[in-house]
């Protein structure tokens, strides 16, 4: 067996240095990938939380308005009856012609018509799936 030449020893030494640098680069790349993956997961989680908050806020406001207007119609119609009775007591003929009660169905229909499109958009946005892709 012959002794390795100085060029072979230097070549092996260079290969070992290259291999070590590649392993270090691989570890750095893996670390960066894990950091980026963690950042993306956090971003996706925050986006989901934002969607949920937006949807729940809108739904709460929507149904809150429906309840508020139903209560308003109930109180208003009660006042209309008392006003009609006061006008009758004051001698006004046909007081019913001047004061008309509100119809709950019509009031709620107007609110639902005005906000229904937005409600559909918000719910659709909440359930929208994220497609990773091209």
Buried (B, 14 or more C-beta within 10 A) or exposed (E): EEEEEEEEEEEEEEEEEEEEEEEEEEEEEEEEEEEEEEEEEEEEEEEEEEBEEEBEEBBEEBEEBBEEBBEEBEEBBEEBEEEBEEBEEEEEEEBBEEEEBBEBEEBBEEBEEEBEEEBEEBEEEBEEEEEEEE
